[in-house]
Amino acid sequence: MLLAGCGGGDALPDPAADLPAADSEYLTVTNRQLPIDGETVDVDLDHQLTIPSGTLTLRTVGTLASVPADLLGPAPSSPSGSGPSDLRPADGHHFQAAAFLVENDPDAAAPSSEPAVSVAVEGETVGDLTDVYVGGRAEGIIIVSVADDAEEVSLLVAFEGLTQSLDIRTGERTSTGAAAYYDGAANRIDPVDGNRIEVSASVPYTDYNGAAEQCAITTTGSVVTAYRVPWLTGSSWAPDGSTWVAVELDSFEVGDQCSGVVGYFSPADTEQMLSLVIGDGQPIPVTTADGDVYVFEAPEDAIEVSLRVTVSGEVGGAQTSAAPVLLDPTEIALSFA
C-alpha cells in the first residue's frame, strides 16, 4: 500500500522486511487465532467436502503478512537478537491461509476410515496434513507458503481411493467426484411414505392328478429406509457418473395357498424380484445385497426413482411339472427431492 507522505509520497517500509524468512515450502496447521487478511467463504454445497463422519469447509481464506516463528517449533531470535520473532514469507512467496472447520454428522453416509489430507501447489503435493482431521469436530488454520505467481493451491482429502479438493484461495470445491453429495437432494429417506408392499394374485396350476387348480400367492413387506449416496460399505465408490441407491426392506415374504396346500409355489430369490426404475427407463437390477439391504447403481442425477417388485417363481408339486409364474409388478416411489 502506498501513502502520500510529507516528504514526497515514498512507500512506507514493509514492517515484515527485517524478519527472518520462512522456508519456501512452509506448511503448518495451528489452532491459534491469526489475523487472516481475506474474506469469509459462503456456506453452501459448492464450498464443502463430505468426509468420514461429516463435512469439511474452509470458513475464511486469505493471506498472512507473517506467522509466529514458534508454530513449527522453538522460535528463533530476531536479527537484532532480541528474542522470539515472527517469520516473513520467503522471497517471491506469500503465506496463503485458510481457516477450516470439520463438523460431525452422525448420519453421514461416508466411509468410516480416516482420510489422507494434503496440500498441493500447482498440482504438486507440498506436504501431508492428515492430522487436520481428528474426528468429530475440529477447527484451525492451514498456512502454506505459495509462490506469488502460483495459480493453483488445493486442499486434498483422499479416502477409499477417491480424492476430493477445495481451492485454498476461495474455499470452492474443485473436484467433481461424489456428485450426489452436493446436488442438494436428500441422501436418505426415513421413513418411506407409502412403503407397504402388498401383492396378491391367483394363478392356475395342474395338480399331480392332472386336475386344474388355483394357487393364491400373497407377497407382503415394507420399505424401511432408502439411501442415495456415492459411497456404501461393501460397495465402495459408485462408478463415475453413477450413485448407489440402497433400499432396506422389512419382513419381505412370499406365501402361497395352493388348493389348501402350502409350498407348491417356489419364489425366485428376492434380489431377482427387485429392480429400480426411473421414469419409463429400463429396470435396473440389484447390484449387491446384504441381508435386507439391496443396492442399485443409478445415474448420479437420479432423484425420483421407484422400487419395482415383480413376484416370480414356479408353481407345482413334487409330482407335477413346474410352471413359471410372473405376476404384475408393483412399485414404491422413492423421492430424494
Residue pairs with C-beta under 8 A, 6 or more apart in sequence:
1 12
2 9
2 11
2 12
3 9
3 11
3 12
5 12
15 65
16 65
16 66
16 86
16 88
17 88
18 78
18 79
19 66
19 78
19 79
19 85
19 86
19 87
19 88
20 69
20 76
20 78
20 79
20 85
20 87
20 88
21 87
21 88
21 89
21 90
21 91
22 67
22 87
22 88
22 89
22 90
22 93
22 95
22 145
23 90
23 145
24 90
24 92
24 93
24 145
24 147
25 126
25 127
25 145
26 67
26 72
26 87
26 89
26 90
26 95
26 143
26 144
26 145
27 119
27 126
27 127
27 129
27 142
27 143
27 144
27 145
28 67
28 71
28 72
28 142
28 143
29 129
29 131
29 132
29 140
29 141
29 142
29 143
30 71
30 140
30 141
30 143
31 139
31 140
31 141
32 68
32 71
32 141
34 64
34 67
34 68
34 97
34 141
34 143
35 64
36 60
36 61
36 62
36 63
36 64
36 97
36 98
36 99
36 141
37 62
37 63
37 64
37 65
38 60
38 61
38 62
38 63
38 97
39 60
39 61
39 62
40 59
40 60
41 47
41 57
41 58
41 59
41 60
41 61
41 170
41 171
42 171
43 57
43 59
45 181
45 182
45 183
45 184
46 172
46 173
46 182
47 57
47 58
47 166
47 171
47 172
47 173
48 55
48 56
48 57
48 173
48 182
49 55
49 56
49 57
49 157
49 164
49 165
49 166
49 173
49 175
50 108
50 110
50 164
50 178
50 181
50 182
51 102
51 110
51 115
51 133
51 157
51 159
51 164
52 108
52 110
52 111
52 112
52 113
52 114
52 115
52 133
52 159
53 104
53 105
53 108
53 110
53 112
53 135
53 136
54 102
54 103
54 104
54 105
54 108
54 110
54 137
55 102
55 103
55 105
55 108
56 100
56 101
56 102
56 133
56 157
56 166
57 100
57 101
57 103
57 171
58 98
58 99
58 100
58 101
58 155
58 166
58 168
58 171
59 99
59 100
59 101
59 171
60 98
60 99
61 96
61 97
61 98
61 99
61 168
61 169
61 170
61 171
62 97
63 94
63 95
63 96
63 97
64 95
64 97
64 143
65 88
65 95
66 86
66 87
66 88
66 89
66 95
67 86
67 87
67 95
67 143
68 75
68 84
68 86
68 87
69 75
69 76
69 84
69 85
69 86
69 87
70 84
71 143
75 83
75 84
75 85
76 84
76 85
77 83
77 84
77 85
78 84
78 85
79 85
89 95
89 145
90 145
92 147
92 148
93 145
93 146
93 147
93 148
94 145
94 146
94 148
95 143
95 144
95 145
95 146
96 143
96 144
96 145
96 146
96 153
96 168
96 169
97 141
97 142
97 143
97 144
98 141
98 142
98 155
98 168
98 171
99 139
99 140
99 141
100 132
100 139
100 140
100 141
100 142
100 155
101 137
101 138
101 139
102 132
102 133
102 134
102 136
102 137
102 138
102 139
103 137
104 135
104 136
104 137
107 188
109 187
109 188
109 227
109 229
109 231
109 232
110 159
110 229
110 231
111 159
111 160
111 231
111 233
112 233
113 159
113 160
114 130
114 133
114 135
114 159
115 130
115 133
115 157
115 158
115 159
116 128
116 130
116 156
116 157
116 158
116 159
117 128
117 129
117 130
117 131
117 132
117 133
117 155
117 156
117 157
117 158
118 125
118 126
118 127
118 128
118 129
118 130
118 155
118 156
118 158
119 125
119 126
119 127
119 129
119 142
119 144
119 153
119 154
119 155
119 156
119 168
120 126
120 152
120 153
120 154
120 156
120 165
121 144
121 146
121 147
121 150
121 152
121 153
121 154
122 147
122 150
122 151
122 152
123 152
125 156
126 144
127 144
129 142
129 155
132 138
132 140
132 142
133 157
142 155
142 168
144 153
144 168
146 153
152 167
153 167
153 168
153 169
154 165
154 166
154 167
154 168
154 174
155 165
155 166
155 168
156 163
156 164
156 165
157 163
157 164
157 165
157 166
158 164
160 231
160 236
160 237
161 236
161 237
162 177
162 178
162 231
162 237
163 175
163 177
164 173
164 175
164 177
164 178
165 173
165 174
165 175
166 172
166 173
166 174
167 173
167 174
173 182
177 230
177 237
177 240
178 230
178 231
178 237
179 230
179 243
179 300
180 187
180 228
180 229
180 230
180 238
180 243
180 300
181 187
181 229
181 230
183 300
183 301
183 303
185 228
185 303
185 336
185 337
186 228
186 336
186 337
187 227
187 228
187 229
187 336
188 225
188 226
188 227
188 228
189 225
189 226
189 227
189 334
189 335
189 336
190 224
190 225
190 226
191 224
191 225
192 222
192 223
192 224
192 225
192 226
192 332
192 334
193 333
194 332
194 333
195 222
195 223
195 224
195 332
196 220
196 221
196 222
197 219
197 220
197 221
197 222
197 223
197 249
197 252
197 309
197 330
197 332
198 219
198 220
198 330
199 217
199 218
199 219
199 309
199 311
199 327
199 330
200 216
200 217
200 218
200 219
201 216
201 217
201 311
201 327
201 328
202 214
202 215
202 216
202 217
203 214
203 215
203 217
203 315
203 325
203 327
204 212
204 213
204 214
204 215
205 212
205 213
205 214
205 215
205 258
205 264
205 315
205 316
205 320
205 323
206 212
206 213
206 316
206 320
206 321
206 323
207 213
207 259
207 317
207 320
208 317
208 318
208 319
208 320
213 258
213 259
214 258
214 259
215 256
215 257
215 258
215 259
215 264
215 265
215 315
216 256
216 257
216 258
217 254
217 255
217 256
217 265
217 311
217 315
217 325
217 327
218 254
218 255
218 256
218 257
219 252
219 253
219 254
219 255
219 309
219 311
219 327
220 251
220 252
220 253
220 255
221 249
221 250
221 251
221 252
221 253
222 249
222 250
222 251
223 247
223 248
223 249
223 250
223 307
223 332
223 334
224 248
224 249
224 250
224 292
225 247
225 248
226 245
226 246
226 247
226 248
226 307
226 334
226 336
227 244
227 245
227 246
227 247
228 243
228 244
228 245
228 298
228 302
228 303
228 336
229 243
229 244
229 246
230 237
230 238
230 243
230 244
230 300
231 237
231 238
231 244
232 244
232 246
232 295
234 288
234 290
235 244
235 287
235 288
235 295
238 244
238 297
238 300
239 297
241 299
241 300
242 297
242 298
242 299
242 300
243 297
243 298
243 299
243 300
243 302
244 287
244 295
244 296
244 297
244 298
245 276
245 295
245 296
245 297
245 298
245 302
245 305
245 334
246 293
246 294
246 295
246 296
247 274
247 276
247 293
247 294
247 295
247 296
247 307
247 334
248 292
248 293
248 294
249 270
249 292
249 293
249 294
250 292
252 270
252 292
254 265
254 267
254 311
254 313
255 262
256 262
256 263
256 264
256 265
256 315
258 264
258 265
258 315
258 317
261 317
264 315
264 316
264 317
265 313
265 314
265 315
265 325
266 313
266 314
266 315
266 322
267 273
267 311
267 312
267 313
268 312
268 313
270 289
270 294
271 285
271 286
271 289
271 294
272 286
272 312
273 309
273 310
273 311
273 312
274 286
274 294
274 307
274 308
274 309
274 310
275 283
275 284
275 285
275 286
275 296
275 307
275 308
275 310
276 283
276 284
276 296
276 298
276 305
276 306
276 307
276 308
277 283
277 284
277 305
277 306
277 308
277 331
278 284
278 298
278 299
278 302
278 304
278 305
278 306
279 304
283 308
284 296
284 297
284 298
285 296
286 294
286 295
286 296
287 295
287 296
287 297
288 294
288 295
289 295
298 305
303 335
303 336
303 337
304 333
304 334
304 335
304 336
304 337
305 333
305 334
305 336
306 331
306 332
306 333
306 334
307 331
307 332
307 334
308 329
308 330
308 331
309 329
309 330
309 331
309 332
310 326
310 327
310 328
310 329
311 325
311 326
311 327
312 324
312 325
312 326
312 327
313 324
313 325
314 322
314 323
314 324
314 325
315 322
315 323
315 325
316 322
316 323
